[in-house]
Amino acid sequence: MDKNILKWNFIFQYGYVITNIINALILLPIYLNKIDASTLGLWLATGNILAWMTLADPGVGDVLQQKISHLRGQNEIEEINLTMGSGIVTSLFILLLAVIAGIVFFFLVGTIVNKDVSQYKGLQAALLISIIATGLSLVSFSLSGINQGIQNSAQVAVSALSGNFVFLIINILLLYLGYGVISIAFANLCRAVYINFYNFYALLQRLKKDGLKIVYQLNHLKKFIRIFSFTSLSRIIGGFSASLDMIVLARFVAPSMITIFEINKRPMQMTQSLIGRHSVALMPIISHANGMGDSINIKKLIYTQFKYYSYAAIFICFCFLTNYQNVITIWTGEGKYAGDSVIHLLVASFFFTLIGYFMANMGYALGDIKMNSLITIIKGLVSGVLYYFASKHYGLIGLLAVMLLVSISMDFILFSYRLNKLGYLNGEFISSILKNWGSIIPISSLVSWSLLYVTNHIVPHNMKITTLLLNGICFTTIYFALLLIFDRELKEIIKTKFSNIFSR
């Protein structure tokens, strides 16, 4: 396994999410200041509806990455050339379908949310611009997937990170010029155009260097499209259910409440993306190693990375439970915290979704695309139906309870079961992980509760930054001490590294 490629995969995945987080931290307060709260709330809800146009994409970029990485491991040059050609033609066809779908949803959006969108300044123009921006983003996914598949990870990373910078600068400029929600849509369009040009140029340069070429063949295209019989349905159903929470809430709660919910959900979503990208970064190199038949190193990589991935997930969960109210208040001001019940349900769902996401990505990278898609279909159908009835009768709490139930039953249990059936998650490993969790989680829970109790009684209520820093530093120190106590392997690794540093 090429460590340099793995390094660039991590730079891409983490860098992309970190720059998105930085953008959100900078932009959300500006949105709240420069855009009317009701308009912003409807933009968030209607934006999810237009995001349904991405369902025209059956996951071409992901499939291209997995297939080309696997073929690269087998050194199947001719098949790589044909796969690239079929992938590009497919992505252009999907662009056309996505734009048509976007136009249809544009005319239906008011009916779906039961609001007259023309009454909100700039909203209609922003939605039209978003149609083009989203369609071009789908093309960029395919180009990035090809580049990742031929192990051209460095250029994918550079294009994504610089593209986010382009988005930030244009967005801020237009917001202060008074363009409102149009600023967000136009900045997205500029980013999509930039990333497409960058990725295509980088692809041409790499093909020339490696002696590869893009070859179109109708028979191969037909064979390539058959792959998507399951993935397309899973993307459609999964995409609808993923955005349905905001859509359903738009029918049963006030638009201003949607904004409050989004503010409280946003830091958790950003962090989930950040940690989850760890598993995404492993996918190209696992597919490549699978093509080479290197199952021993694949198992070792999955076991090691999952252990640290789960430690990170547990750590973040308790950091949220200890500090979330202060984070929201410092970030956006008083009166924006949604309440302990909402946050506790979000944190629990956050954890189980993250674990399932790792398992799902490992299975996908190993070629278990059909079953991966089937589980996603089942998850989407179940959650889509339950969201509506839970929100109608129990509001936001009902929706979050369903979200948690689905995360445990589908993400956590089913995807873990599939990886076990593939032979990459044995009983000894599961027992070891659960043993560590059984020690670390209860103690972390006690520590976080104690910190909250102490700081609430000794630190004045208005000193929120002090409380945040005190809780954060204390919990981080105790948590990492726990890891060193219960994980001997981690303790030996750190001990060896410090010994090497001081022996120089």
DOVEX-999606 format. One record per residue (C-alpha): residue number from 1; residue in one letter; x negated, y, z negated. Coordinates in nm, 3 decimals. Layout:
! residues N
{NUM a {X Y Z}} ...
END
This chain:
! residues 504
{1 m {0.000 0.000 0.000}} {2 d {-0.138 0.339 0.106}} {3 k {-0.158 0.556 -0.207}} {4 n {-0.197 0.874 0.001}} {5 i {0.137 0.810 0.175}} {6 l {0.300 0.733 -0.159}} {7 k {0.158 1.060 -0.297}} {8 w {0.310 1.261 -0.010}} {9 n {0.641 1.078 -0.053}} {10 f {0.647 1.191 -0.415}} {11 i {0.548 1.546 -0.317}} {12 f {0.833 1.554 -0.064}} {13 q {1.101 1.407 -0.288}} {14 y {1.010 1.590 -0.608}} {15 g {0.906 1.910 -0.433}} {16 y {1.232 1.925 -0.240}} {17 v {1.440 1.886 -0.553}} {18 i {1.224 2.121 -0.763}} {19 t {1.249 2.396 -0.502}} {20 n {1.626 2.336 -0.489}} {21 i {1.640 2.369 -0.868}} {22 i {1.435 2.689 -0.859}} {23 n {1.662 2.824 -0.586}} {24 a {1.972 2.739 -0.788}} {25 l {1.834 2.890 -1.108}} {26 i {1.757 3.212 -0.922}} {27 l {2.066 3.221 -0.703}} {28 l {2.357 3.118 -0.927}} {29 p {2.337 3.427 -1.152}} {30 i {2.316 3.641 -0.836}} {31 y {2.619 3.460 -0.692}} {32 l {2.812 3.532 -1.011}} {33 n {2.714 3.900 -0.987}} {34 k {2.753 3.955 -0.614}} {35 i {3.051 3.727 -0.531}} {36 d {3.400 3.743 -0.682}} {37 a {3.455 3.449 -0.922}} {38 s {3.769 3.325 -0.744}} {39 t {3.602 3.348 -0.401}} {40 l {3.298 3.161 -0.535}} {41 g {3.518 2.893 -0.690}} {42 l {3.703 2.838 -0.363}} {43 w {3.375 2.839 -0.170}} {44 l {3.255 2.555 -0.391}} {45 a {3.578 2.362 -0.342}} {46 t {3.621 2.429 0.031}} {47 g {3.249 2.372 0.089}} {48 n {3.303 2.017 -0.034}} {49 i {3.579 1.974 0.222}} {50 l {3.356 2.089 0.508}} {51 a {3.087 1.858 0.374}} {52 w {3.319 1.578 0.486}} {53 m {3.197 1.647 0.838}} {54 t {2.871 1.483 0.734}} {55 l {3.069 1.160 0.712}} {56 a {3.034 1.144 1.090}} {57 d {2.674 1.042 1.012}} {58 p {2.663 0.672 0.915}} {59 g {2.320 0.717 0.758}} {60 v {2.104 0.719 1.072}} {61 g {1.811 0.883 0.896}} {62 d {1.802 0.624 0.616}} {63 v {1.831 0.334 0.861}} {64 l {1.559 0.478 1.085}} {65 q {1.327 0.514 0.787}} {66 q {1.389 0.158 0.667}} {67 k {1.372 -0.008 1.011}} {68 i {1.070 0.182 1.143}} {69 s {0.876 0.137 0.816}} {70 h {0.946 -0.238 0.831}} {71 l {0.847 -0.256 1.199}} {72 r {0.534 -0.055 1.127}} {73 g {0.438 -0.317 0.870}} {74 q {0.484 -0.585 1.137}} {75 n {0.298 -0.371 1.397}} {76 e {0.591 -0.400 1.643}} {77 i {0.496 -0.102 1.863}} {78 e {0.746 -0.159 2.143}} {79 e {1.037 -0.201 1.900}} {80 i {0.933 0.116 1.716}} {81 n {0.943 0.314 2.043}} {82 l {1.290 0.183 2.128}} {83 t {1.421 0.242 1.776}} {84 m {1.308 0.605 1.784}} {85 g {1.481 0.659 2.119}} {86 s {1.805 0.500 2.001}} {87 g {1.792 0.698 1.677}} {88 i {1.755 1.037 1.847}} {89 v {2.036 0.969 2.097}} {90 t {2.260 0.851 1.813}} {91 s {2.186 1.161 1.605}} {92 l {2.277 1.395 1.895}} {93 f {2.606 1.211 1.942}} {94 i {2.672 1.242 1.568}} {95 l {2.603 1.616 1.588}} {96 l {2.888 1.649 1.839}} {97 l {3.124 1.441 1.624}} {98 a {3.034 1.635 1.312}} {99 v {3.106 1.974 1.471}} {100 i {3.444 1.848 1.598}} {101 a {3.525 1.713 1.249}} {102 g {3.418 2.043 1.095}} {103 i {3.651 2.243 1.317}} {104 v {3.942 2.013 1.229}} {105 f {3.872 2.047 0.855}} {106 f {3.837 2.424 0.896}} {107 f {4.199 2.451 1.009}} {108 l {4.319 2.213 0.735}} {109 v {4.119 2.353 0.444}} {110 g {4.388 2.592 0.320}} {111 t {4.649 2.315 0.313}} {112 i {4.418 2.076 0.127}} {113 v {4.338 2.318 -0.158}} {114 n {4.683 2.479 -0.145}} {115 k {4.534 2.830 -0.111}} {116 d {4.532 3.100 0.160}} {117 v {4.157 3.118 0.232}} {118 s {4.201 3.426 0.452}} {119 q {4.272 3.628 0.136}} {120 y {3.916 3.575 0.009}} {121 k {3.650 3.806 0.153}} {122 g {3.411 3.644 0.399}} {123 l {3.522 3.289 0.320}} {124 q {3.649 3.197 0.667}} {125 a {3.336 3.328 0.844}} {126 a {3.114 3.144 0.597}} {127 l {3.299 2.818 0.660}} {128 l {3.254 2.852 1.038}} {129 i {2.880 2.915 1.004}} {130 s {2.858 2.615 0.771}} {131 i {2.999 2.389 1.043}} {132 i {2.696 2.455 1.267}} {133 a {2.449 2.449 0.978}} {134 t {2.576 2.114 0.850}} {135 g {2.570 1.959 1.198}} {136 l {2.208 2.062 1.252}} {137 s {2.118 1.927 0.909}} {138 l {2.235 1.583 1.021}} {139 v {1.990 1.596 1.312}} {140 s {1.709 1.691 1.073}} {141 f {1.783 1.381 0.861}} {142 s {1.717 1.160 1.164}} {143 l {1.395 1.338 1.258}} {144 s {1.274 1.320 0.898}} {145 g {1.366 0.950 0.884}} {146 i {1.157 0.878 1.193}} {147 n {0.862 1.072 1.054}} {148 q {0.889 0.887 0.723}} {149 g {0.913 0.554 0.906}} {150 i {0.589 0.611 1.102}} {151 q {0.429 0.714 0.771}} {152 n {0.405 1.084 0.866}} {153 s {0.511 1.183 0.514}} {154 a {0.293 1.492 0.476}} {155 q {0.470 1.685 0.753}} {156 v {0.814 1.590 0.622}} {157 a {0.715 1.730 0.283}} {158 v {0.581 2.057 0.426}} {159 s {0.889 2.115 0.642}} {160 a {1.132 2.056 0.354}} {161 l {0.952 2.272 0.099}} {162 s {0.890 2.564 0.335}} {163 g {1.251 2.532 0.460}} {164 n {1.380 2.585 0.107}} {165 f {1.168 2.898 0.078}} {166 v {1.320 3.030 0.402}} {167 f {1.668 2.961 0.259}} {168 l {1.592 3.148 -0.066}} {169 i {1.452 3.464 0.095}} {170 i {1.730 3.500 0.355}} {171 n {2.001 3.427 0.096}} {172 i {1.881 3.690 -0.153}} {173 l {1.833 3.950 0.120}} {174 l {2.187 3.907 0.256}} {175 l {2.346 3.894 -0.091}} {176 y {2.197 4.232 -0.182}} {177 l {2.309 4.369 0.155}} {178 g {2.665 4.282 0.051}} {179 y {2.748 3.983 0.273}} {180 g {2.889 3.769 -0.012}} {181 v {2.950 3.400 0.062}} {182 i {2.839 3.455 0.423}} {183 s {2.485 3.489 0.283}} {184 i {2.486 3.130 0.159}} {185 a {2.617 2.989 0.488}} {186 f {2.378 3.185 0.712}} {187 a {2.077 3.097 0.495}} {188 n {2.173 2.729 0.529}} {189 l {2.188 2.769 0.907}} {190 c {1.840 2.927 0.921}} {191 r {1.696 2.647 0.707}} {192 a {1.847 2.375 0.928}} {193 v {1.711 2.531 1.249}} {194 y {1.365 2.575 1.097}} {195 i {1.339 2.217 0.963}} {196 n {1.451 2.068 1.295}} {197 f {1.190 2.257 1.496}} {198 y {0.915 2.174 1.245}} {199 n {0.998 1.802 1.226}} {200 f {1.026 1.758 1.602}} {201 y {0.692 1.929 1.665}} {202 a {0.525 1.719 1.390}} {203 l {0.676 1.403 1.541}} {204 l {0.539 1.478 1.888}} {205 q {0.192 1.541 1.744}} {206 r {0.193 1.211 1.550}} {207 l {0.322 1.008 1.846}} {208 k {0.038 1.140 2.059}} {209 k {-0.216 1.050 1.790}} {210 d {-0.082 0.695 1.732}} {211 g {-0.014 0.610 2.097}} {212 l {0.361 0.584 2.041}} {213 k {0.640 0.721 2.257}} {214 i {1.015 0.773 2.243}} {215 v {1.184 0.521 2.473}} {216 y {1.557 0.514 2.549}} {217 q {1.720 0.186 2.651}} {218 l {2.097 0.137 2.666}} {219 n {2.089 -0.227 2.552}} {220 h {1.879 -0.137 2.250}} {221 l {2.112 0.155 2.170}} {222 k {2.410 -0.083 2.161}} {223 k {2.223 -0.316 1.926}} {224 f {2.112 -0.025 1.711}} {225 i {2.465 0.113 1.673}} {226 r {2.593 -0.225 1.545}} {227 i {2.390 -0.170 1.228}} {228 f {2.632 0.105 1.131}} {229 s {2.947 -0.106 1.124}} {230 f {2.921 -0.121 0.744}} {231 t {2.714 0.189 0.669}} {232 s {2.952 0.422 0.852}} {233 l {3.253 0.305 0.649}} {234 s {3.058 0.327 0.324}} {235 r {2.941 0.681 0.407}} {236 i {3.295 0.792 0.490}} {237 i {3.455 0.648 0.177}} {238 g {3.160 0.733 -0.049}} {239 g {3.143 1.087 0.087}} {240 f {3.513 1.153 0.035}} {241 s {3.504 1.020 -0.322}} {242 a {3.184 1.208 -0.409}} {243 s {3.338 1.544 -0.322}} {244 l {3.687 1.458 -0.445}} {245 d {3.627 1.577 -0.803}} {246 m {3.613 1.943 -0.701}} {247 i {3.894 1.904 -0.446}} {248 v {4.128 1.742 -0.699}} {249 l {4.047 2.000 -0.964}} {250 a {4.132 2.278 -0.717}} {251 r {4.490 2.145 -0.714}} {252 f {4.534 2.117 -1.090}} {253 v {4.321 2.391 -1.252}} {254 a {4.254 2.761 -1.190}} {255 p {3.971 2.852 -0.947}} {256 s {3.783 3.029 -1.229}} {257 m {3.777 2.701 -1.426}} {258 i {3.619 2.527 -1.126}} {259 t {3.336 2.779 -1.148}} {260 i {3.290 2.701 -1.521}} {261 f {3.280 2.329 -1.448}} {262 e {3.032 2.379 -1.165}} {263 i {2.805 2.590 -1.388}} {264 n {2.799 2.314 -1.651}} {265 k {2.758 2.036 -1.396}} {266 r {2.488 2.208 -1.188}} {267 p {2.182 2.164 -1.421}} {268 m {2.271 1.797 -1.468}} {269 q {2.313 1.743 -1.095}} {270 m {1.981 1.910 -1.022}} {271 t {1.803 1.701 -1.284}} {272 q {1.970 1.385 -1.158}} {273 s {1.842 1.464 -0.810}} {274 l {1.495 1.531 -0.949}} {275 i {1.465 1.200 -1.135}} {276 g {1.650 1.005 -0.866}} {277 r {1.402 1.118 -0.601}} {278 h {1.145 0.898 -0.772}} {279 s {1.318 0.590 -0.633}} {280 v {1.372 0.751 -0.291}} {281 a {0.998 0.821 -0.267}} {282 l {0.927 0.448 -0.310}} {283 m {1.157 0.338 -0.026}} {284 p {0.934 0.388 0.285}} {285 i {0.635 0.214 0.131}} {286 i {0.849 -0.075 -0.002}} {287 s {1.004 -0.128 0.343}} {288 h {0.655 -0.119 0.496}} {289 a {0.521 -0.371 0.241}} {290 n {0.827 -0.592 0.298}} {291 g {0.744 -0.598 0.670}} {292 m {0.395 -0.717 0.578}} {293 g {0.541 -0.988 0.350}} {294 d {0.375 -0.843 0.039}} {295 s {0.639 -0.952 -0.216}} {296 i {0.402 -0.975 -0.514}} {297 n {0.298 -0.609 -0.494}} {298 i {0.659 -0.505 -0.428}} {299 k {0.774 -0.670 -0.752}} {300 k {0.488 -0.513 -0.945}} {301 l {0.566 -0.169 -0.803}} {302 i {0.939 -0.197 -0.877}} {303 y {0.886 -0.321 -1.234}} {304 t {0.631 -0.054 -1.324}} {305 q {0.814 0.236 -1.163}} {306 f {1.155 0.140 -1.306}} {307 k {1.022 0.128 -1.659}} {308 y {0.891 0.484 -1.644}} {309 y {1.196 0.595 -1.447}} {310 s {1.427 0.469 -1.723}} {311 y {1.215 0.633 -1.992}} {312 a {1.251 0.964 -1.807}} {313 a {1.629 0.917 -1.778}} {314 i {1.668 0.849 -2.152}} {315 f {1.446 1.146 -2.240}} {316 i {1.646 1.388 -2.025}} {317 c {1.979 1.260 -2.161}} {318 f {1.882 1.340 -2.520}} {319 c {1.726 1.672 -2.419}} {320 f {2.065 1.763 -2.271}} {321 l {2.255 1.653 -2.581}} {322 t {2.022 1.858 -2.802}} {323 n {1.993 2.175 -2.594}} {324 y {2.268 2.201 -2.334}} {325 q {2.484 2.470 -2.492}} {326 n {2.182 2.696 -2.539}} {327 v {2.065 2.631 -2.180}} {328 i {2.402 2.731 -2.032}} {329 t {2.437 3.037 -2.256}} {330 i {2.083 3.164 -2.189}} {331 w {2.124 3.103 -1.816}} {332 t {2.468 3.251 -1.750}} {333 g {2.582 3.426 -2.073}} {334 e {2.839 3.359 -2.346}} {335 g {3.169 3.190 -2.266}} {336 k {3.045 2.962 -1.986}} {337 y {2.986 2.642 -2.193}} {338 a {3.254 2.381 -2.110}} {339 g {3.254 2.208 -2.451}} {340 d {3.093 1.905 -2.618}} {341 s {3.343 1.650 -2.485}} {342 v {3.277 1.748 -2.123}} {343 i {2.899 1.744 -2.171}} {344 h {2.893 1.408 -2.351}} {345 l {3.087 1.243 -2.069}} {346 l {2.866 1.407 -1.808}} {347 v {2.548 1.288 -1.985}} {348 a {2.670 0.929 -2.015}} {349 s {2.767 0.922 -1.647}} {350 f {2.432 1.083 -1.562}} {351 f {2.239 0.795 -1.722}} {352 f {2.428 0.502 -1.570}} {353 t {2.439 0.666 -1.227}} {354 l {2.062 0.716 -1.233}} {355 i {1.990 0.354 -1.320}} {356 g {2.226 0.228 -1.050}} {357 y {2.074 0.470 -0.798}} {358 f {1.730 0.318 -0.850}} {359 m {1.864 -0.035 -0.801}} {360 a {2.063 0.065 -0.492}} {361 n {1.762 0.231 -0.328}} {362 m {1.536 -0.067 -0.393}} {363 g {1.791 -0.302 -0.237}} {364 y {1.833 -0.075 0.064}} {365 a {1.456 -0.051 0.116}} {366 l {1.438 -0.432 0.110}} {367 g {1.696 -0.453 0.390}} {368 d {2.008 -0.531 0.184}} {369 i {2.196 -0.265 0.380}} {370 k {2.522 -0.456 0.432}} {371 m {2.583 -0.539 0.064}} {372 n {2.466 -0.195 -0.041}} {373 s {2.728 -0.044 0.187}} {374 l {2.999 -0.284 0.066}} {375 i {2.947 -0.184 -0.298}} {376 t {2.961 0.183 -0.198}} {377 i {3.291 0.119 -0.017}} {378 i {3.445 -0.050 -0.322}} {379 k {3.318 0.229 -0.550}} {380 g {3.459 0.501 -0.325}} {381 l {3.804 0.341 -0.298}} {382 v {3.836 0.281 -0.672}} {383 s {3.711 0.624 -0.780}} {384 g {3.902 0.810 -0.509}} {385 v {4.237 0.671 -0.627}} {386 l {4.167 0.705 -1.000}} {387 y {4.034 1.064 -0.976}} {388 y {4.370 1.195 -0.857}} {389 f {4.585 1.032 -1.124}} {390 a {4.338 1.094 -1.408}} {391 s {4.303 1.465 -1.316}} {392 k {4.677 1.511 -1.271}} {393 h {4.765 1.371 -1.614}} {394 y {4.453 1.437 -1.823}} {395 g {4.276 1.721 -1.641}} {396 l {3.898 1.753 -1.643}} {397 i {3.846 1.505 -1.929}} {398 g {4.041 1.238 -1.743}} {399 l {3.836 1.290 -1.428}} {400 l {3.508 1.263 -1.623}} {401 a {3.624 0.947 -1.803}} {402 v {3.692 0.781 -1.466}} {403 m {3.354 0.902 -1.339}} {404 l {3.182 0.731 -1.634}} {405 l {3.378 0.406 -1.592}} {406 v {3.285 0.387 -1.224}} {407 s {2.918 0.465 -1.298}} {408 i {2.894 0.175 -1.543}} {409 s {3.087 -0.085 -1.346}} {410 m {2.964 -0.005 -0.994}} {411 d {2.634 0.181 -1.007}} {412 f {2.481 0.013 -1.310}} {413 i {2.616 -0.342 -1.299}} {414 l {2.675 -0.426 -0.931}} {415 f {2.357 -0.274 -0.784}} {416 s {2.146 -0.434 -1.059}} {417 y {2.310 -0.768 -0.985}} {418 r {2.225 -0.737 -0.615}} {419 l {1.857 -0.665 -0.681}} {420 n {1.850 -0.966 -0.911}} {421 k {2.002 -1.185 -0.636}} {422 l {1.732 -1.066 -0.396}} {423 g {1.473 -1.204 -0.639}} {424 y {1.321 -0.871 -0.744}} {425 l {1.474 -0.836 -1.092}} {426 n {1.405 -1.141 -1.308}} {427 g {1.534 -1.221 -1.656}} {428 e {1.203 -1.162 -1.832}} {429 f {1.181 -0.807 -1.698}} {430 i {1.544 -0.730 -1.786}} {431 s {1.492 -0.865 -2.139}} {432 s {1.180 -0.651 -2.188}} {433 i {1.352 -0.333 -2.070}} {434 l {1.666 -0.390 -2.281}} {435 k {1.450 -0.462 -2.586}} {436 n {1.273 -0.127 -2.547}} {437 w {1.602 0.054 -2.486}} {438 g {1.752 -0.110 -2.796}} {439 s {1.478 0.046 -3.009}} {440 i {1.426 0.381 -2.837}} {441 i {1.788 0.489 -2.775}} {442 p {1.925 0.456 -3.134}} {443 i {1.622 0.630 -3.285}} {444 s {1.635 0.906 -3.021}} {445 s {2.004 0.952 -3.097}} {446 l {1.934 0.995 -3.468}} {447 v {1.648 1.237 -3.399}} {448 s {1.853 1.454 -3.161}} {449 w {2.147 1.470 -3.405}} {450 s {1.911 1.562 -3.693}} {451 l {1.746 1.837 -3.488}} {452 l {2.083 1.987 -3.400}} {453 y {2.191 1.983 -3.764}} {454 v {1.869 2.140 -3.892}} {455 t {1.829 2.411 -3.627}} {456 n {2.196 2.512 -3.655}} {457 h {2.140 2.578 -4.026}} {458 i {1.796 2.741 -4.028}} {459 v {1.786 2.941 -3.703}} {460 p {2.018 3.243 -3.659}} {461 h {2.293 3.191 -3.401}} {462 n {2.172 3.471 -3.174}} {463 m {1.814 3.331 -3.147}} {464 k {1.903 3.080 -2.875}} {465 i {1.564 3.076 -2.701}} {466 t {1.393 3.002 -3.034}} {467 t {1.641 2.719 -3.100}} {468 l {1.587 2.580 -2.750}} {469 l {1.207 2.583 -2.782}} {470 l {1.212 2.436 -3.133}} {471 n {1.448 2.153 -3.038}} {472 g {1.261 2.084 -2.714}} {473 i {0.913 2.071 -2.865}} {474 c {1.016 1.861 -3.166}} {475 f {1.219 1.608 -2.966}} {476 t {0.953 1.574 -2.693}} {477 t {0.681 1.504 -2.952}} {478 i {0.887 1.245 -3.139}} {479 y {1.011 1.077 -2.819}} {480 f {0.665 1.024 -2.673}} {481 a {0.546 0.894 -3.008}} {482 l {0.829 0.638 -2.991}} {483 l {0.719 0.528 -2.643}} {484 l {0.364 0.470 -2.765}} {485 i {0.494 0.266 -3.060}} {486 f {0.729 0.041 -2.859}} {487 d {0.544 0.014 -2.525}} {488 r {0.200 -0.141 -2.575}} {489 e {0.118 -0.129 -2.203}} {490 l {0.179 0.247 -2.187}} {491 k {-0.029 0.293 -2.503}} {492 e {-0.320 0.103 -2.346}} {493 i {-0.300 0.303 -2.022}} {494 i {-0.313 0.636 -2.208}} {495 k {-0.589 0.510 -2.435}} {496 t {-0.796 0.402 -2.132}} {497 k {-0.746 0.734 -1.954}} {498 f {-0.855 0.934 -2.259}} {499 s {-1.158 0.707 -2.303}} {500 n {-1.258 0.767 -1.941}} {501 i {-1.220 1.146 -1.982}} {502 f {-1.434 1.165 -2.297}} {503 s {-1.698 0.924 -2.161}} {504 r {-1.778 1.155 -1.866}} 
END
